[in-house]
């Protein structure tokens, strides 16, 4: 499993998220939580919805479709109607770039 460069650290400022669409990866969301980078599936587990079209605060992403929430550090579903956790991806930061491990 290879690490794939998905963006530069400057592309995702603290408190922001970024949708990543690449042939090598499923739809991924990259999050910057106070300078720490995390990556999860960008598809809500409750209904087909793009999480980066929702809201992001602290370490929680809220789906715009039904208001369910997830912890981006762990993928854990934290707010109903979401119950299934998000898939998370290993992230490495090197030389100003963010890399995600392909599943």
C-alpha positions, 0 to 999 in steps of 0.5 A: 500500500503506497502513500499518495500525495493528495495536497499541500499543507497550505491547501488546508488551513486549520479548521478547514477540510478539502475534498480529494478525488483521485483515481488511486483513492476512493473519495477522501476528505482531508481535515486540518485540526489545529495543524494536525491532518486527518483523512476519512472517507468523504461519503457519509455512512448514513446516506450518500452525501459528500461530507465536505459539503457539510460543516467542520468545527473542532474535530467534528464534521457534520453531514449537510444532508441529515445533520449526523456527525463524525469525529474526524480523528477516529471516524466514530459516528457521534450524532444521530442518524449516523451510526456506522463509523467512517473509514479513516486513512493513515496520513503522513506530512512531509516537506509541506505535503499531505500523503494518504495511504491507499486502501 
